[in-house]
Amino acid sequence: MPTRFSILFIVLSLGLVACGGDEPSEETDCPDDGKKSAAGEQFASHYAVAYCDLRKDCYPDAFEDEFGTTETCQKAVSKREIQQDCDGCDLDEAEGDNCLEAAESISCLDWVDDGALEAACDARWDCSDA
């Protein structure tokens, strides 16, 4: 049985191919100097969707004030994540998978009261060698 992440990855990959996903991303200031990884870009894209959906559900008024639209949120979050990659941090793919799963399934109460999303996502980027 495919995991939710696998299904999401397949759907988003097909969407990227259909929409010209091979073109450079406009959301990043990262130079194409070989530091940016395909895994980092994929994670950033998936995480931005999950995080923005959660943020919009949990904080609708603040979301509207800060981002206005889901697309604006996704661009900002994706850019922030890709910047970690560009700065020489390494994505821990297992931790990234855990982070995505948490972002897709966590309740607002667990996120707000317990900091569960941050706990699940803190180790996604290893910047110790950056």
N, C-alpha and C positions, 0 to 999 in steps of 0.2 A: 504494500500500500504506500503510495508516494506521500511524503510529508508535505505539510502546507507550504514550507519554504520551497520545496522542489516544484510544486505546482506554480507558485508565485514566480519563481525564476523562469520557468518555461513560458508562462504567459507574458512576462515582461520582456523576455528575450525575443519572442515572436513580435511583440509590439515595437521593439527597437529596430528589428530587421525591417519591418513594414514601414517604419517611419524614418528610415535612413540612419540607423544607429551607428553606422561606421564613420559618420562625420564627427569632427571634433566638438566637444561640449563647449557651449558658450557660458556655462555656469562657473567655470573655474579660471583662475588666473595662473594656474600651474603651467609652467613651460613644458613643452614636449621634449624633455631632456633625458628620458628613459627612467626617471624615478617613479613615475606614476604607473601603478600596476592595474592590469585588467580586473583582478579580484577586488582591488580597492574601489575601482569605479563601479563595479557591479554592486558591491556592498553599499556604497554611498547612495546609489539609486534606490535600492530596495529599502534601506533604512529610512531614507527621506520620506518615502510613501507611508511606511508604517508609523513613523514618528509623527508626521503631520496629521494623519488620521486620528491618532491617539490624542495629540495636543488639541485638535479641533473639537473632539468629543469631550475632553476633560475640562478645557478652558475656552469655551466658545467666544466669550466677550474679549478676553485677552488675545486670543488667536486673531480675531478680526482686527483689533487695534494694532497688533504687531505685524501681521502678514497680509491681511486683507483677503487674499485668495489662497487656495490650496497650492496652486502652481508656484506662487511666490514663496511659500513656506518650503516646498520641496526643493526649489532652486537654492535657497539659503542653507538649508540643512545639508544638501548634497555638496555644496561648495565647501562648507565647514569640514565635512568628512573627507573629501578629496584633498583638502589642504593638509590634513594629517599625513596622507600618502605622499604628497608632494614634498613635505618637510622631512621625508626620510623615515617616517614611522612605518612599522611593519604591521599589517593586518593579521591578527590571529584568527584564522578562518573558523575554527571551532568556537571561539569566543564570539565571533561575529554572528555565527548561526544561533548561538544562545541568545544573543542580544536581539536579533530579529524575531526570534520566537517570542521573547518576552514583550517586545514592542507590539506584536500582533495579538497578544493574548491577555496582557495585563489589564486589570481593572483600574479605573481612575483612582479608587480608594487606595489600592496597593501602591500605585505610583506616587500619589500625593503624601499619604501617611507614612509609608514604609520606605520610600526611596528605592523600591524594588527594580525599577527600570535602570536607574543609575548603577545599582549593584550588579545587575546582569550585563551592563554594557561597559563598565569601567575598564575592563581588560581587553577590549576589542582592538585597540591600537597599542603597540609596544614602541615607545619612543626613546627607549634607553640608549640606543645606538645613534640616534638622530643628532 
